[in-house]
């Protein structure tokens, strides 16, 4: 049942990013340059056990083109994690990941995400609960080097004892957020600590493209790499294709229509603006196009602007 061990090595994963790697963007990526593994945006385990559950299920929408796909949950209540894990298994996901690295204040207030680094007993209980709730799914963990300093020597063995299928190491501490360069030497340290455990170690942080990912794998010895911010405006990232401007515009419009169709009733159209910033970049007239796109409120606005720009291209 464990897809992780069937992956070709090295393998490449799409990182979970809130309000970025939603159902619409993942489908676009699946079509134009799929990674070896997809992740959903992270979802609250507590929320999935509450009356507001239906509002969160939109974040767990996926298509068969995205397999293998891992649902990422966050929380600090083992009983709720067990219940939510059972739902993830029922929804047909290929794996479940527990977020133990998010430094967001609202997540930390719930003693979840990176707050778990200082609660090793709770972290262990959450992995056990997820395994109990979803016995058919491989459980993985995404975490960081430590809270305020690199504490992998203490923190990683805690996770390894629970034998998750994989551990993704974001090579920064909670305190560093994304403000400093990622410490890839620490990924090598994690690989050494995990040697012989059978647990896959995946590196994450400051990876610009697949060539960079391969270089970092060579340096650290990790099994695979998770890429995040490099996907912005570049659904071709995992295919190593450099798109023409007309392709960028065509796919941006396709992405917009898909967002409207799949998520338009439940999410703000303004979410698309961060994508426009990235799509409209690095070519003649991109700045003016970007300024116009940042004022759009619906699909037809975007369509009009793109058509006008396309005429100017010709």
Buried (B, 14 or more C-beta within 10 A) or exposed (E): EBBBEEBEEBBBBBBBBBBBBBBBBBBBBBBBBBBBBBBBBBBBBBBBBEEEBEEBBBBBBBBEEBBBBBBBBBBBBBEBBBBBBBBBBEEEBBBBBBBBBBBBEEBBEBBBBBBBBBBBEBBBBBBBBBBEBBEEBBBBBBBBBBBEEBBBEEBBEBBBEBEBBBBBBBBBBBBBEEEEEBBBEBBBBBBEBBEEBEBBBBBBBBBEBBEBBBBBBEEBBBBBBBBBBBBBBBBBBBBEEEBEBEBBBBBBBBBBBBBBEBBBEEBEBEBBBEBBBBBBBEEEEBEEBBEBBEEBEEBEBBBEBBEEBBEEEE
